Amino acid sequence: MNLIEVGQNYGPDNLSQLDFSVAKRVKMGATRLRVTLEAYNVTNSDWPFTRTATFSTASSSNWLKPSNVLQSRFFKIGATFDF
Protein backbone atom coordinates (compact mmCIF):
# COMPACT_ATOMS: atom_id res chain seq x y z
CA MET A 1 0.00 0.00 0.00
CA ASN A 2 1.36 3.40 -0.97
CA LEU A 3 1.59 6.16 1.63
CA ILE A 4 1.14 8.73 -1.11
CA GLU A 5 -1.16 7.94 -4.02
CA VAL A 6 0.43 7.88 -7.46
CA GLY A 7 0.41 11.33 -9.08
CA GLN A 8 -0.33 13.22 -5.85
CA ASN A 9 3.20 14.26 -4.86
CA TYR A 10 4.61 16.51 -7.57
CA GLY A 11 7.11 18.32 -5.35
CA PRO A 12 10.02 20.44 -6.54
CA ASP A 13 11.28 17.83 -9.03
CA ASN A 14 9.84 19.12 -12.29
CA LEU A 15 11.72 18.08 -15.43
CA SER A 16 14.01 20.82 -16.67
CA GLN A 17 16.03 19.74 -19.69
CA LEU A 18 17.58 21.78 -22.49
CA ASP A 19 18.57 20.18 -25.80
CA PHE A 20 20.48 22.04 -28.50
CA SER A 21 21.01 21.28 -32.19
CA VAL A 22 22.92 23.11 -34.94
CA ALA A 23 23.29 22.10 -38.59
CA LYS A 24 25.20 23.57 -41.53
CA ARG A 25 24.78 22.65 -45.20
CA VAL A 26 27.63 23.13 -47.65
CA LYS A 27 27.26 22.58 -51.40
CA MET A 28 30.39 21.35 -53.18
CA GLY A 29 29.62 21.05 -56.89
CA ALA A 30 27.13 18.21 -57.36
CA THR A 31 27.55 16.93 -53.80
CA ARG A 32 26.16 18.32 -50.59
CA LEU A 33 27.55 18.00 -47.10
CA ARG A 34 25.50 18.48 -43.95
CA VAL A 35 27.31 18.73 -40.61
CA THR A 36 25.33 18.54 -37.36
CA LEU A 37 26.13 19.11 -33.71
CA GLU A 38 23.60 18.05 -31.08
CA ALA A 39 23.85 18.54 -27.33
CA TYR A 40 21.44 16.90 -24.90
CA ASN A 41 20.67 17.90 -21.31
CA VAL A 42 22.90 20.98 -21.55
CA THR A 43 21.87 22.21 -18.09
CA ASN A 44 22.78 18.76 -16.69
CA SER A 45 19.81 18.42 -14.39
CA ASP A 46 19.64 15.24 -12.35
CA TRP A 47 15.86 14.82 -12.54
CA PRO A 48 14.71 11.52 -10.99
CA PHE A 49 12.64 9.27 -13.29
CA THR A 50 11.72 6.87 -10.51
CA ARG A 51 12.02 6.76 -6.73
CA THR A 52 11.65 3.92 -4.29
CA ALA A 53 8.16 3.92 -2.81
CA THR A 54 8.74 1.41 -0.02
CA PHE A 55 8.52 2.95 3.43
CA SER A 56 10.38 1.49 6.39
CA THR A 57 11.16 2.64 9.92
CA ALA A 58 14.61 1.00 9.78
CA SER A 59 17.65 3.26 9.85
CA SER A 60 18.61 2.04 6.37
CA SER A 61 15.31 3.10 4.80
CA ASN A 62 15.52 4.13 1.12
CA TRP A 63 12.12 5.83 0.92
CA LEU A 64 12.01 8.38 -1.92
CA LYS A 65 15.62 7.62 -2.89
CA PRO A 66 16.03 8.11 -6.69
CA SER A 67 16.53 4.80 -8.45
CA ASN A 68 16.80 6.17 -12.01
CA VAL A 69 17.80 9.71 -13.04
CA LEU A 70 17.94 11.66 -16.29
CA GLN A 71 20.94 10.81 -18.46
CA SER A 72 23.91 13.15 -18.06
CA ARG A 73 24.81 15.65 -20.76
CA PHE A 74 26.21 14.25 -23.99
CA PHE A 75 27.06 15.46 -27.49
CA LYS A 76 26.69 14.01 -30.98
CA ILE A 77 28.52 15.11 -34.10
CA GLY A 78 27.38 13.87 -37.49
CA ALA A 79 27.83 14.40 -41.21
CA THR A 80 25.77 13.44 -44.24
CA PHE A 81 26.99 13.33 -47.84
CA ASP A 82 24.49 13.49 -50.72
CA PHE A 83 25.77 12.84 -54.22
C-alpha positions in Angstrom: 0.0 0.0 0.0 1.4 3.4 -1.0 1.6 6.2 1.6 1.1 8.7 -1.1 -1.2 7.9 -4.0 0.4 7.9 -7.5 0.4 11.3 -9.1 -0.3 13.2 -5.8 3.2 14.3 -4.9 4.6 16.5 -7.6 7.1 18.3 -5.4 10.0 20.4 -6.5 11.3 17.8 -9.0 9.8 19.1 -12.3 11.7 18.1 -15.4 14.0 20.8 -16.7 16.0 19.7 -19.7 17.6 21.8 -22.5 18.6 20.2 -25.8 20.5 22.0 -28.5 21.0 21.3 -32.2 22.9 23.1 -34.9 23.3 22.1 -38.6 25.2 23.6 -41.5 24.8 22.6 -45.2 27.6 23.1 -47.7 27.3 22.6 -51.4 30.4 21.3 -53.2 29.6 21.0 -56.9 27.1 18.2 -57.4 27.5 16.9 -53.8 26.2 18.3 -50.6 27.5 18.0 -47.1 25.5 18.5 -43.9 27.3 18.7 -40.6 25.3 18.5 -37.4 26.1 19.1 -33.7 23.6 18.0 -31.1 23.9 18.5 -27.3 21.4 16.9 -24.9 20.7 17.9 -21.3 22.9 21.0 -21.6 21.9 22.2 -18.1 22.8 18.8 -16.7 19.8 18.4 -14.4 19.6 15.2 -12.4 15.9 14.8 -12.5 14.7 11.5 -11.0 12.6 9.3 -13.3 11.7 6.9 -10.5 12.0 6.8 -6.7 11.6 3.9 -4.3 8.2 3.9 -2.8 8.7 1.4 0.0 8.5 3.0 3.4 10.4 1.5 6.4 11.2 2.6 9.9 14.6 1.0 9.8 17.7 3.3 9.9 18.6 2.0 6.4 15.3 3.1 4.8 15.5 4.1 1.1 12.1 5.8 0.9 12.0 8.4 -1.9 15.6 7.6 -2.9 16.0 8.1 -6.7 16.5 4.8 -8.5 16.8 6.2 -12.0 17.8 9.7 -13.0 17.9 11.7 -16.3 20.9 10.8 -18.5 23.9 13.1 -18.1 24.8 15.6 -20.8 26.2 14.2 -24.0 27.1 15.5 -27.5 26.7 14.0 -31.0 28.5 15.1 -34.1 27.4 13.9 -37.5 27.8 14.4 -41.2 25.8 13.4 -44.2 27.0 13.3 -47.8 24.5 13.5 -50.7 25.8 12.8 -54.2 
